[in-house]
Amino acid sequence: MQQSVSIRDLTLNFGSVKVLEHLNLDIAQGEFIVLLGPSGCGKSTLLNCIAGLLDVSDGQIFISGKNVTWLEPKDRGIGMVFQSYALYPQMTVEKNLSFGLRVAGMPKAEIDQRVARAAEILQIQPLLQRKPANLSGGQRQRVAIGRALVRDVDVFLFDEPLSNLDAKLRSDLRVEIKRLHQRLKNTMIYVTHDQIEALTLADRIAIMKNGVIQQLADPATIYNKPVNLYVAGFIGSPSMNFIPGTLDGETFTANDGTRIPVGAYDFVTRLSGATKSVLGVRPEHILLGDAARNMPFQTQAEIEIVEPMGSETLAWTKVAGVPVTFRCSSDIPLHVGEKVTVGFDIARGSLFNAESEARL
């Protein structure tokens, strides 16, 4: 498949601090890649390197087969959407959309055509004569996306574009961005710390920590087979439950002595002898009552906290001596202090080496 963006051995230092080190990433034509991680992990820095807003210390960046490592941002064939909208307050929406094209000396007819197309795609035709002060946050972000759209480029870069919006608007615009990608089929690189955005938008997710990509895979693989403890704990809300213990053959023994059969687990690598390990199980994979009694592992647990969420309920309890969260249908009544049977199948869980934190 043709590569749209290729990053080769990229290194970026701020003084003596290494922010990105020997980073490699290939993004296919038309792919939607999400760079995901907490603040300070290097995701926005990487995006700014691709955009040409930061000079790299070493390595190369290719866009559509062209080495753009030292080109100016305007010459890279990219359109960028910022978190802060970055609109000109004194200009109308129409002038904000057309400003870059007018500066570049594009013919007026072509400018009008591109502005009209972007306005139609983003459904902002009624707003063209308004100024940013008269727009809502969601409308401003649509205009910011439109300003990138009119450039008619191969690669769009999004730097946390929805983080300034309320939850409802974020959800609505997420759908709009997905629809936009399906319609345009351009390459999109999207930075966020919001895992819901990542899981719903991405073809592939690159999870970053300390300037290093921990795992690069499709959302289902990231969620179901995290490559290490960091990825497992970062993805999922509530987070994956972790039970520390020792793995010996096909039996995992928790630190409190609880024995959990793991023979059905799909090992990537097997350890020889008893080894300190961590068992991970997602809240929705812990079952209750009759369903739990059919699981390879089951135990009695006392409900400590109940959190109704509308269509589902979250509950906190203890399994093998450690706090555990599980998720169930809101149709199942749960009460604090109630004793319930909980169970799970390790075939749907994860096992990690406690020392290296790598998936087993």
Short mmCIF file of the C-alpha atoms (twelve columns), coordinates in Angstrom:
data_MODEL
# 
_entry.id   MODEL 
# 
loop_
_atom_site.group_PDB 
_atom_site.id 
_atom_site.type_symbol 
_atom_site.label_atom_id 
_atom_site.label_alt_id 
_atom_site.label_comp_id 
_atom_site.label_asym_id 
_atom_site.label_seq_id 
_atom_site.Cartn_x 
_atom_site.Cartn_y 
_atom_site.Cartn_z 
_atom_site.pdbx_PDB_model_num 
ATOM 1   C CA . MET A 1   0.000   0.000   0.000  1 
ATOM 2   C CA . GLN A 2   1.258   3.485   -0.865 1 
ATOM 3   C CA . GLN A 3   2.731   5.400   2.080  1 
ATOM 4   C CA . SER A 4   1.339   8.873   2.706  1 
ATOM 5   C CA . VAL A 5   3.604   9.847   5.608  1 
ATOM 6   C CA . SER A 6   6.850   8.113   6.557  1 
ATOM 7   C CA . ILE A 7   8.904   9.043   9.606  1 
ATOM 8   C CA . ARG A 8   12.411  7.629   9.691  1 
ATOM 9   C CA . ASP A 9   14.561  7.479   12.834 1 
ATOM 10  C CA . LEU A 10  13.180  10.793  14.092 1 
ATOM 11  C CA . THR A 11  14.931  12.369  17.068 1 
ATOM 12  C CA . LEU A 12  14.080  15.669  18.740 1 
ATOM 13  C CA . ASN A 13  15.980  17.157  21.661 1 
ATOM 14  C CA . PHE A 14  15.171  20.266  23.658 1 
ATOM 15  C CA . GLY A 15  18.652  21.065  24.960 1 
ATOM 16  C CA . SER A 16  19.833  17.969  26.830 1 
ATOM 17  C CA . VAL A 17  16.293  16.557  27.110 1 
ATOM 18  C CA . LYS A 18  15.366  13.854  24.590 1 
ATOM 19  C CA . VAL A 19  11.692  14.289  23.662 1 
ATOM 20  C CA . LEU A 20  11.527  11.890  20.689 1 
ATOM 21  C CA . GLU A 21  14.222  9.279   20.103 1 
ATOM 22  C CA . HIS A 22  14.703  7.135   16.955 1 
ATOM 23  C CA . LEU A 23  10.964  7.122   16.233 1 
ATOM 24  C CA . ASN A 24  9.687   5.327   13.112 1 
ATOM 25  C CA . LEU A 25  6.137   5.462   11.761 1 
ATOM 26  C CA . ASP A 26  4.558   4.631   8.372  1 
ATOM 27  C CA . ILE A 27  1.055   5.905   7.586  1 
ATOM 28  C CA . ALA A 28  -0.762  4.562   4.530  1 
ATOM 29  C CA . GLN A 29  -2.580  6.719   1.983  1 
ATOM 30  C CA . GLY A 30  -6.059  7.566   3.288  1 
ATOM 31  C CA . GLU A 31  -5.425  6.136   6.763  1 
ATOM 32  C CA . PHE A 32  -6.768  7.714   9.955  1 
ATOM 33  C CA . ILE A 33  -4.028  7.486   12.594 1 
ATOM 34  C CA . VAL A 34  -4.547  8.655   16.185 1 
ATOM 35  C CA . LEU A 35  -1.575  9.573   18.381 1 
ATOM 36  C CA . LEU A 36  -2.810  8.844   21.898 1 
ATOM 37  C CA . GLY A 37  -1.244  9.405   25.292 1 
ATOM 38  C CA . PRO A 38  -1.184  11.568  28.423 1 
ATOM 39  C CA . SER A 39  0.131   15.145  28.528 1 
ATOM 40  C CA . GLY A 40  3.892   15.270  27.954 1 
ATOM 41  C CA . CYS A 41  4.142   11.936  26.105 1 
ATOM 42  C CA . GLY A 42  5.357   13.581  22.858 1 
ATOM 43  C CA . LYS A 43  2.245   13.226  20.673 1 
ATOM 44  C CA . SER A 44  1.765   16.959  19.900 1 
ATOM 45  C CA . THR A 45  5.527   17.327  19.509 1 
ATOM 46  C CA . LEU A 46  5.518   14.579  16.870 1 
ATOM 47  C CA . LEU A 47  2.590   16.256  15.073 1 
ATOM 48  C CA . ASN A 48  4.418   19.597  15.107 1 
ATOM 49  C CA . CYS A 49  7.505   17.918  13.611 1 
ATOM 50  C CA . ILE A 50  5.363   16.525  10.765 1 
ATOM 51  C CA . ALA A 51  3.825   19.984  10.284 1 
ATOM 52  C CA . GLY A 52  7.227   21.675  10.186 1 
ATOM 53  C CA . LEU A 53  6.533   23.807  13.263 1 
ATOM 54  C CA . LEU A 54  9.526   22.244  15.042 1 
ATOM 55  C CA . ASP A 55  12.980  21.538  13.595 1 
ATOM 56  C CA . VAL A 56  14.006  17.934  14.192 1 
ATOM 57  C CA . SER A 57  17.394  17.042  15.666 1 
ATOM 58  C CA . ASP A 58  17.862  13.976  13.454 1 
ATOM 59  C CA . GLY A 59  15.933  11.703  11.097 1 
ATOM 60  C CA . GLN A 60  13.705  12.344  8.088  1 
ATOM 61  C CA . ILE A 61  10.035  13.006  7.313  1 
ATOM 62  C CA . PHE A 62  8.471   12.052  3.966  1 
ATOM 63  C CA . ILE A 63  5.017   13.170  2.778  1 
ATOM 64  C CA . SER A 64  3.697   11.537  -0.419 1 
ATOM 65  C CA . GLY A 65  7.214   10.241  -1.128 1 
ATOM 66  C CA . LYS A 66  8.800   13.714  -0.884 1 
ATOM 67  C CA . ASN A 67  11.444  14.485  1.758  1 
ATOM 68  C CA . VAL A 68  9.946   17.462  3.633  1 
ATOM 69  C CA . THR A 69  12.242  17.373  6.681  1 
ATOM 70  C CA . TRP A 70  13.507  20.922  6.128  1 
ATOM 71  C CA . LEU A 71  10.644  22.408  4.097  1 
ATOM 72  C CA . GLU A 72  8.488   25.262  5.400  1 
ATOM 73  C CA . PRO A 73  5.011   24.233  6.694  1 
ATOM 74  C CA . LYS A 74  3.293   25.903  3.697  1 
ATOM 75  C CA . ASP A 75  5.300   23.723  1.282  1 
ATOM 76  C CA . ARG A 76  4.521   20.356  2.917  1 
ATOM 77  C CA . GLY A 77  1.044   19.735  1.489  1 
ATOM 78  C CA . ILE A 78  -0.668  19.652  4.898  1 
ATOM 79  C CA . GLY A 79  -3.695  21.288  6.502  1 
ATOM 80  C CA . MET A 80  -3.648  21.748  10.288 1 
ATOM 81  C CA . VAL A 81  -6.476  22.163  12.795 1 
ATOM 82  C CA . PHE A 82  -5.515  23.506  16.218 1 
ATOM 83  C CA . GLN A 83  -7.105  23.069  19.649 1 
ATOM 84  C CA . SER A 84  -7.519  26.846  20.027 1 
ATOM 85  C CA . TYR A 85  -9.374  27.364  16.687 1 
ATOM 86  C CA . ALA A 86  -6.870  30.169  15.764 1 
ATOM 87  C CA . LEU A 87  -9.440  32.214  13.833 1 
ATOM 88  C CA . TYR A 88  -9.022  35.886  12.896 1 
ATOM 89  C CA . PRO A 89  -11.601 37.681  15.097 1 
ATOM 90  C CA . GLN A 90  -12.013 40.708  12.791 1 
ATOM 91  C CA . MET A 91  -12.801 38.581  9.719  1 
ATOM 92  C CA . THR A 92  -16.040 36.870  8.736  1 
ATOM 93  C CA . VAL A 93  -16.160 33.097  8.456  1 
ATOM 94  C CA . GLU A 94  -15.899 33.398  4.674  1 
ATOM 95  C CA . LYS A 95  -12.779 35.577  4.928  1 
ATOM 96  C CA . ASN A 96  -11.249 33.243  7.540  1 
ATOM 97  C CA . LEU A 97  -11.733 30.329  5.150  1 
ATOM 98  C CA . SER A 98  -10.311 32.152  2.151  1 
ATOM 99  C CA . PHE A 99  -7.483  34.109  3.781  1 
ATOM 100 C CA . GLY A 100 -4.672  31.615  3.115  1 
ATOM 101 C CA . LEU A 101 -5.789  31.139  -0.477 1 
ATOM 102 C CA . ARG A 102 -5.934  34.912  -1.083 1 
ATOM 103 C CA . VAL A 103 -2.427  35.355  0.340  1 
ATOM 104 C CA . ALA A 104 -1.207  32.584  -1.985 1 
ATOM 105 C CA . GLY A 105 -2.617  34.557  -4.956 1 
ATOM 106 C CA . MET A 106 -5.197  31.975  -6.022 1 
ATOM 107 C CA . PRO A 107 -7.817  33.169  -8.582 1 
ATOM 108 C CA . LYS A 108 -11.041 34.423  -6.987 1 
ATOM 109 C CA . ALA A 109 -13.244 31.915  -8.819 1 
ATOM 110 C CA . GLU A 110 -11.181 29.003  -7.477 1 
ATOM 111 C CA . ILE A 111 -11.273 30.481  -3.947 1 
ATOM 112 C CA . ASP A 112 -15.064 30.871  -4.066 1 
ATOM 113 C CA . GLN A 113 -15.438 27.302  -5.277 1 
ATOM 114 C CA . ARG A 114 -13.262 25.855  -2.519 1 
ATOM 115 C CA . VAL A 115 -14.945 27.921  0.229  1 
ATOM 116 C CA . ALA A 116 -18.396 26.865  -1.015 1 
ATOM 117 C CA . ARG A 117 -17.347 23.189  -1.060 1 
ATOM 118 C CA . ALA A 118 -15.900 23.322  2.478  1 
ATOM 119 C CA . ALA A 119 -18.974 25.171  3.774  1 
ATOM 120 C CA . GLU A 120 -21.242 22.540  2.247  1 
ATOM 121 C CA . ILE A 121 -19.268 19.591  3.626  1 
ATOM 122 C CA . LEU A 122 -19.212 21.100  7.133  1 
ATOM 123 C CA . GLN A 123 -22.762 22.536  6.925  1 
ATOM 124 C CA . ILE A 124 -21.682 26.088  7.782  1 
ATOM 125 C CA . GLN A 125 -23.211 27.912  4.758  1 
ATOM 126 C CA . PRO A 126 -25.521 30.028  6.999  1 
ATOM 127 C CA . LEU A 127 -22.505 31.202  9.053  1 
ATOM 128 C CA . LEU A 128 -20.324 32.579  6.244  1 
ATOM 129 C CA . GLN A 129 -21.048 36.259  6.995  1 
ATOM 130 C CA . ARG A 130 -20.713 35.961  10.771 1 
ATOM 131 C CA . LYS A 131 -17.581 36.738  12.797 1 
ATOM 132 C CA . PRO A 132 -16.051 34.219  15.238 1 
ATOM 133 C CA . ALA A 133 -17.401 36.112  18.286 1 
ATOM 134 C CA . ASN A 134 -20.934 35.286  17.103 1 
ATOM 135 C CA . LEU A 135 -20.287 31.539  16.811 1 
ATOM 136 C CA . SER A 136 -20.531 28.714  19.341 1 
ATOM 137 C CA . GLY A 137 -17.469 26.610  20.192 1 
ATOM 138 C CA . GLY A 138 -18.600 23.818  17.887 1 
ATOM 139 C CA . GLN A 139 -19.224 26.242  15.013 1 
ATOM 140 C CA . ARG A 140 -15.765 27.811  15.488 1 
ATOM 141 C CA . GLN A 141 -14.141 24.394  15.365 1 
ATOM 142 C CA . ARG A 142 -16.037 23.601  12.160 1 
ATOM 143 C CA . VAL A 143 -14.663 26.819  10.648 1 
ATOM 144 C CA . ALA A 144 -11.150 25.859  11.796 1 
ATOM 145 C CA . ILE A 145 -11.544 22.475  10.082 1 
ATOM 146 C CA . GLY A 146 -12.903 24.271  7.000  1 
ATOM 147 C CA . ARG A 147 -9.815  26.466  6.828  1 
ATOM 148 C CA . ALA A 148 -7.699  23.318  6.558  1 
ATOM 149 C CA . LEU A 149 -10.146 21.780  4.066  1 
ATOM 150 C CA . VAL A 150 -9.964  24.616  1.531  1 
ATOM 151 C CA . ARG A 151 -6.243  23.995  1.079  1 
ATOM 152 C CA . ASP A 152 -7.154  20.744  -0.735 1 
ATOM 153 C CA . VAL A 153 -4.138  18.871  0.645  1 
ATOM 154 C CA . ASP A 154 -3.299  15.175  0.985  1 
ATOM 155 C CA . VAL A 155 -2.665  15.157  4.756  1 
ATOM 156 C CA . PHE A 156 -4.711  16.717  7.548  1 
ATOM 157 C CA . LEU A 157 -3.241  17.179  11.026 1 
ATOM 158 C CA . PHE A 158 -5.549  17.596  14.046 1 
ATOM 159 C CA . ASP A 159 -4.069  18.754  17.376 1 
ATOM 160 C CA . GLU A 160 -6.664  17.922  20.073 1 
ATOM 161 C CA . PRO A 161 -9.382  19.764  18.122 1 
ATOM 162 C CA . LEU A 162 -12.270 18.823  20.427 1 
ATOM 163 C CA . SER A 163 -10.753 19.269  23.892 1 
ATOM 164 C CA . ASN A 164 -12.216 22.784  24.373 1 
ATOM 165 C CA . LEU A 165 -15.786 21.599  23.719 1 
ATOM 166 C CA . ASP A 166 -18.399 20.180  26.083 1 
ATOM 167 C CA . ALA A 167 -19.178 16.452  26.064 1 
ATOM 168 C CA . LYS A 168 -22.249 16.639  23.794 1 
ATOM 169 C CA . LEU A 169 -20.456 18.803  21.203 1 
ATOM 170 C CA . ARG A 170 -17.399 16.540  21.308 1 
ATOM 171 C CA . SER A 171 -19.591 13.553  20.542 1 
ATOM 172 C CA . ASP A 172 -21.341 15.372  17.662 1 
ATOM 173 C CA . LEU A 173 -18.116 16.663  16.088 1 
ATOM 174 C CA . ARG A 174 -16.463 13.259  16.452 1 
ATOM 175 C CA . VAL A 175 -19.154 11.879  14.155 1 
ATOM 176 C CA . GLU A 176 -18.629 14.811  11.761 1 
ATOM 177 C CA . ILE A 177 -14.868 14.180  11.578 1 
ATOM 178 C CA . LYS A 178 -15.450 10.473  10.928 1 
ATOM 179 C CA . ARG A 179 -17.959 11.325  8.195  1 
ATOM 180 C CA . LEU A 180 -15.487 13.844  6.756  1 
ATOM 181 C CA . HIS A 181 -12.761 11.193  6.551  1 
ATOM 182 C CA . GLN A 182 -15.082 8.674   4.896  1 
ATOM 183 C CA . ARG A 183 -16.089 11.274  2.315  1 
ATOM 184 C CA . LEU A 184 -12.656 12.755  1.541  1 
ATOM 185 C CA . LYS A 185 -10.492 9.639   2.088  1 
ATOM 186 C CA . ASN A 186 -7.502  11.871  2.887  1 
ATOM 187 C CA . THR A 187 -4.774  10.845  5.314  1 
ATOM 188 C CA . MET A 188 -5.554  12.178  8.782  1 
ATOM 189 C CA . ILE A 189 -3.245  12.283  11.803 1 
ATOM 190 C CA . TYR A 190 -5.111  13.118  14.969 1 
ATOM 191 C CA . VAL A 191 -3.647  13.896  18.411 1 
ATOM 192 C CA . THR A 192 -5.733  13.347  21.542 1 
ATOM 193 C CA . HIS A 193 -5.547  12.266  25.176 1 
ATOM 194 C CA . ASP A 194 -9.176  11.064  24.963 1 
ATOM 195 C CA . GLN A 195 -9.299  7.295   24.454 1 
ATOM 196 C CA . ILE A 196 -12.959 7.390   23.338 1 
ATOM 197 C CA . GLU A 197 -11.965 9.662   20.426 1 
ATOM 198 C CA . ALA A 198 -9.097  7.327   19.604 1 
ATOM 199 C CA . LEU A 199 -11.142 4.116   19.678 1 
ATOM 200 C CA . THR A 200 -14.035 5.545   17.649 1 
ATOM 201 C CA . LEU A 201 -12.069 7.466   15.001 1 
ATOM 202 C CA . ALA A 202 -8.878  5.548   14.298 1 
ATOM 203 C CA . ASP A 203 -7.936  2.961   11.705 1 
ATOM 204 C CA . ARG A 204 -4.841  2.492   13.870 1 
ATOM 205 C CA . ILE A 205 -3.826  3.956   17.227 1 
ATOM 206 C CA . ALA A 206 -0.247  4.790   18.253 1 
ATOM 207 C CA . ILE A 207 -0.099  4.835   22.054 1 
ATOM 208 C CA . MET A 208 2.832   6.956   23.240 1 
ATOM 209 C CA . LYS A 209 4.759   7.219   26.492 1 
ATOM 210 C CA . ASN A 210 7.880   9.331   27.044 1 
ATOM 211 C CA . GLY A 211 8.333   9.934   23.315 1 
ATOM 212 C CA . VAL A 212 8.174   6.228   22.427 1 
ATOM 213 C CA . ILE A 213 5.337   4.449   20.607 1 
ATOM 214 C CA . GLN A 214 4.345   1.602   22.947 1 
ATOM 215 C CA . GLN A 215 1.875   -0.080  20.585 1 
ATOM 216 C CA . LEU A 216 0.656   0.653   17.061 1 
ATOM 217 C CA . ALA A 217 -2.401  -1.376  16.074 1 
ATOM 218 C CA . ASP A 218 -6.095  -1.253  15.226 1 
ATOM 219 C CA . PRO A 219 -8.467  -0.302  18.099 1 
ATOM 220 C CA . ALA A 220 -9.708  -3.884  18.676 1 
ATOM 221 C CA . THR A 221 -6.154  -5.231  19.091 1 
ATOM 222 C CA . ILE A 222 -5.147  -2.342  21.355 1 
ATOM 223 C CA . TYR A 223 -8.205  -2.947  23.551 1 
ATOM 224 C CA . ASN A 224 -8.224  -6.749  23.658 1 
ATOM 225 C CA . LYS A 225 -4.503  -7.546  23.425 1 
ATOM 226 C CA . PRO A 226 -2.528  -4.650  24.946 1 
ATOM 227 C CA . VAL A 227 1.178   -5.181  24.455 1 
ATOM 228 C CA . ASN A 228 2.156   -4.164  28.000 1 
ATOM 229 C CA . LEU A 229 0.813   -3.050  31.382 1 
ATOM 230 C CA . TYR A 230 0.974   0.633   30.449 1 
ATOM 231 C CA . VAL A 231 -1.253  0.234   27.378 1 
ATOM 232 C CA . ALA A 232 -3.619  -2.082  29.286 1 
ATOM 233 C CA . GLY A 233 -4.073  0.461   32.072 1 
ATOM 234 C CA . PHE A 234 -4.354  3.478   29.784 1 
ATOM 235 C CA . ILE A 235 -7.075  2.101   27.486 1 
ATOM 236 C CA . GLY A 236 -10.504 1.413   28.923 1 
ATOM 237 C CA . SER A 237 -12.880 3.304   31.201 1 
ATOM 238 C CA . PRO A 238 -12.950 2.149   33.902 1 
ATOM 239 C CA . SER A 239 -9.431  0.809   33.564 1 
ATOM 240 C CA . MET A 240 -8.538  -2.883  33.333 1 
ATOM 241 C CA . ASN A 241 -8.440  -4.636  36.722 1 
ATOM 242 C CA . PHE A 242 -4.994  -5.916  37.745 1 
ATOM 243 C CA . ILE A 243 -4.373  -8.812  40.139 1 
ATOM 244 C CA . PRO A 244 -0.702  -9.358  41.081 1 
ATOM 245 C CA . GLY A 245 0.539   -12.879 41.776 1 
ATOM 246 C CA . THR A 246 2.649   -15.756 40.496 1 
ATOM 247 C CA . LEU A 247 2.241   -17.758 37.278 1 
ATOM 248 C CA . ASP A 248 3.328   -21.372 37.336 1 
ATOM 249 C CA . GLY A 249 2.375   -23.538 34.351 1 
ATOM 250 C CA . GLU A 250 -1.368  -23.210 33.814 1 
ATOM 251 C CA . THR A 251 -2.187  -21.802 37.256 1 
ATOM 252 C CA . PHE A 252 -2.034  -18.200 38.379 1 
ATOM 253 C CA . THR A 253 -1.847  -17.772 42.150 1 
ATOM 254 C CA . ALA A 254 -2.782  -14.328 43.446 1 
ATOM 255 C CA . ASN A 255 -0.799  -12.829 46.320 1 
ATOM 256 C CA . ASP A 256 -3.583  -13.786 48.772 1 
ATOM 257 C CA . GLY A 257 -3.407  -17.441 47.670 1 
ATOM 258 C CA . THR A 258 -6.433  -17.438 45.309 1 
ATOM 259 C CA . ARG A 259 -5.770  -19.892 42.465 1 
ATOM 260 C CA . ILE A 260 -7.014  -18.985 38.956 1 
ATOM 261 C CA . PRO A 261 -6.762  -21.463 36.040 1 
ATOM 262 C CA . VAL A 262 -5.165  -19.896 32.937 1 
ATOM 263 C CA . GLY A 263 -4.928  -22.916 30.631 1 
ATOM 264 C CA . ALA A 264 -7.324  -21.298 28.112 1 
ATOM 265 C CA . TYR A 265 -5.139  -18.190 27.800 1 
ATOM 266 C CA . ASP A 266 -3.589  -17.548 24.365 1 
ATOM 267 C CA . PHE A 267 0.086   -17.119 25.259 1 
ATOM 268 C CA . VAL A 268 2.361   -15.023 23.072 1 
ATOM 269 C CA . THR A 269 5.358   -16.128 25.149 1 
ATOM 270 C CA . ARG A 270 5.355   -18.707 27.938 1 
ATOM 271 C CA . LEU A 271 7.456   -18.431 31.067 1 
ATOM 272 C CA . SER A 272 9.259   -21.424 32.543 1 
ATOM 273 C CA . GLY A 273 8.953   -21.899 36.298 1 
ATOM 274 C CA . ALA A 274 7.037   -19.797 38.808 1 
ATOM 275 C CA . THR A 275 7.254   -16.130 37.808 1 
ATOM 276 C CA . LYS A 276 5.874   -12.928 39.286 1 
ATOM 277 C CA . SER A 277 3.039   -11.879 36.978 1 
ATOM 278 C CA . VAL A 278 -0.016  -9.641  36.747 1 
ATOM 279 C CA . LEU A 279 -3.426  -10.859 35.620 1 
ATOM 280 C CA . GLY A 280 -5.625  -8.279  33.890 1 
ATOM 281 C CA . VAL A 281 -9.369  -8.497  33.259 1 
ATOM 282 C CA . ARG A 282 -11.668 -5.805  31.878 1 
ATOM 283 C CA . PRO A 283 -14.733 -4.748  33.937 1 
ATOM 284 C CA . GLU A 284 -17.198 -5.919  31.264 1 
ATOM 285 C CA . HIS A 285 -15.636 -9.412  31.192 1 
ATOM 286 C CA . ILE A 286 -16.481 -10.066 34.856 1 
ATOM 287 C CA . LEU A 287 -19.876 -11.787 34.961 1 
ATOM 288 C CA . LEU A 288 -22.449 -12.106 37.761 1 
ATOM 289 C CA . GLY A 289 -24.746 -14.752 39.196 1 
ATOM 290 C CA . ASP A 290 -25.724 -17.665 36.951 1 
ATOM 291 C CA . ALA A 291 -23.491 -16.423 34.118 1 
ATOM 292 C CA . ALA A 292 -20.508 -16.367 36.508 1 
ATOM 293 C CA . ARG A 293 -21.131 -19.979 37.582 1 
ATOM 294 C CA . ASN A 294 -20.297 -21.158 34.053 1 
ATOM 295 C CA . MET A 295 -16.899 -19.418 34.101 1 
ATOM 296 C CA . PRO A 296 -13.574 -21.266 34.641 1 
ATOM 297 C CA . PHE A 297 -12.955 -19.029 37.673 1 
ATOM 298 C CA . GLN A 298 -15.637 -17.905 40.115 1 
ATOM 299 C CA . THR A 299 -15.710 -16.554 43.654 1 
ATOM 300 C CA . GLN A 300 -17.943 -14.832 46.191 1 
ATOM 301 C CA . ALA A 301 -17.544 -11.071 46.508 1 
ATOM 302 C CA . GLU A 302 -19.163 -8.279  48.505 1 
ATOM 303 C CA . ILE A 303 -20.423 -5.137  46.718 1 
ATOM 304 C CA . GLU A 304 -18.681 -2.057  48.142 1 
ATOM 305 C CA . ILE A 305 -19.815 0.774   45.823 1 
ATOM 306 C CA . VAL A 306 -22.549 0.942   43.167 1 
ATOM 307 C CA . GLU A 307 -22.485 3.596   40.431 1 
ATOM 308 C CA . PRO A 308 -25.567 3.704   38.143 1 
ATOM 309 C CA . MET A 309 -24.657 4.944   34.634 1 
ATOM 310 C CA . GLY A 310 -28.053 4.782   32.928 1 
ATOM 311 C CA . SER A 311 -27.923 1.802   30.560 1 
ATOM 312 C CA . GLU A 312 -25.308 0.059   32.722 1 
ATOM 313 C CA . THR A 313 -24.062 -0.099  36.301 1 
ATOM 314 C CA . LEU A 314 -20.494 -0.033  37.595 1 
ATOM 315 C CA . ALA A 315 -19.733 -1.766  40.882 1 
ATOM 316 C CA . TRP A 316 -16.639 -2.027  43.068 1 
ATOM 317 C CA . THR A 317 -15.718 -5.128  45.064 1 
ATOM 318 C CA . LYS A 318 -12.637 -7.182  45.962 1 
ATOM 319 C CA . VAL A 319 -11.379 -10.300 44.182 1 
ATOM 320 C CA . ALA A 320 -8.253  -12.134 45.356 1 
ATOM 321 C CA . GLY A 321 -7.737  -9.400  47.945 1 
ATOM 322 C CA . VAL A 322 -7.478  -6.497  45.483 1 
ATOM 323 C CA . PRO A 323 -10.062 -3.837  44.461 1 
ATOM 324 C CA . VAL A 324 -11.934 -4.811  41.290 1 
ATOM 325 C CA . THR A 325 -14.484 -2.953  39.156 1 
ATOM 326 C CA . PHE A 326 -17.098 -4.713  37.073 1 
ATOM 327 C CA . ARG A 327 -19.757 -3.538  34.653 1 
ATOM 328 C CA . CYS A 328 -23.234 -5.019  34.246 1 
ATOM 329 C CA . SER A 329 -26.666 -4.171  32.839 1 
ATOM 330 C CA . SER A 330 -28.686 -1.631  34.823 1 
ATOM 331 C CA . ASP A 331 -31.503 -4.245  34.837 1 
ATOM 332 C CA . ILE A 332 -29.524 -6.186  37.469 1 
ATOM 333 C CA . PRO A 333 -30.237 -4.687  40.920 1 
ATOM 334 C CA . LEU A 334 -27.091 -4.334  43.058 1 
ATOM 335 C CA . HIS A 335 -26.861 -3.140  46.660 1 
ATOM 336 C CA . VAL A 336 -23.924 -2.145  48.852 1 
ATOM 337 C CA . GLY A 337 -23.048 -4.996  51.236 1 
ATOM 338 C CA . GLU A 338 -24.689 -7.639  49.000 1 
ATOM 339 C CA . LYS A 339 -22.767 -10.892 48.427 1 
ATOM 340 C CA . VAL A 340 -22.661 -11.956 44.776 1 
ATOM 341 C CA . THR A 341 -20.966 -14.629 42.674 1 
ATOM 342 C CA . VAL A 342 -18.524 -13.143 40.168 1 
ATOM 343 C CA . GLY A 343 -16.476 -14.993 37.586 1 
ATOM 344 C CA . PHE A 344 -14.452 -14.603 34.415 1 
ATOM 345 C CA . ASP A 345 -12.680 -16.540 31.689 1 
ATOM 346 C CA . ILE A 346 -8.952  -15.768 31.418 1 
ATOM 347 C CA . ALA A 347 -9.192  -16.476 27.667 1 
ATOM 348 C CA . ARG A 348 -10.654 -12.948 27.443 1 
ATOM 349 C CA . GLY A 349 -8.100  -11.516 29.870 1 
ATOM 350 C CA . SER A 350 -4.429  -10.569 29.807 1 
ATOM 351 C CA . LEU A 351 -1.274  -11.760 31.556 1 
ATOM 352 C CA . PHE A 352 1.852   -9.650  31.988 1 
ATOM 353 C CA . ASN A 353 5.364   -10.269 33.287 1 
ATOM 354 C CA . ALA A 354 5.527   -8.245  36.525 1 
ATOM 355 C CA . GLU A 355 9.166   -7.322  35.940 1 
ATOM 356 C CA . SER A 356 9.251   -6.401  32.220 1 
ATOM 357 C CA . GLU A 357 5.510   -5.484  32.142 1 
ATOM 358 C CA . ALA A 358 5.295   -7.157  28.690 1 
ATOM 359 C CA . ARG A 359 2.290   -9.239  27.637 1 
ATOM 360 C CA . LEU A 360 2.729   -12.974 28.005 1 
# 
